[in-house]
Structure formats: C-alpha cells, structure tokens
C-alpha cells in the first residue's frame, strides 16, 4: 500500500488521544504498512522511531501553535 491509500483514523488535535506507551497527550501519529496506527507523545515517538521505520508509511507530528491541542 502507498501512503495515499491510507485513511487517517486519528485526529491528534482531539484532547482524548493519548500516547500508546505512557498515556501523555499524543503529538505524533504513526501509520503502519498493515493499515494500523499508533499515537505517541514526543518522547516515545523519538524512542521508537528507528525501530518502527521499516514498517511505517506515515510518521506525522502535530504542529505546535494555534489550533493544536
């Protein structure tokens, strides 16, 4: 699958999304090649980025600033 074939299932601007590793507010969305997704805080996104890279289609950071959660 290509990145364009994936539908984003997570809107990180919603305050209800929490890091899958620790429960902190999610700031990074990771879409996997199998169609699944993960959300992480900045810390855990940095920690797991290299390990997830081979199976990642999209690694997107929520921008800081107006309108962000």
Buried (B, 14 or more C-beta within 10 A) or exposed (E): EEEEEBEEEBEBEEEEBBBBBEEEBBBBBBBBEEEEBBBBBBBBBEEBBEEBEEEBBEBBEBEEEEEEE
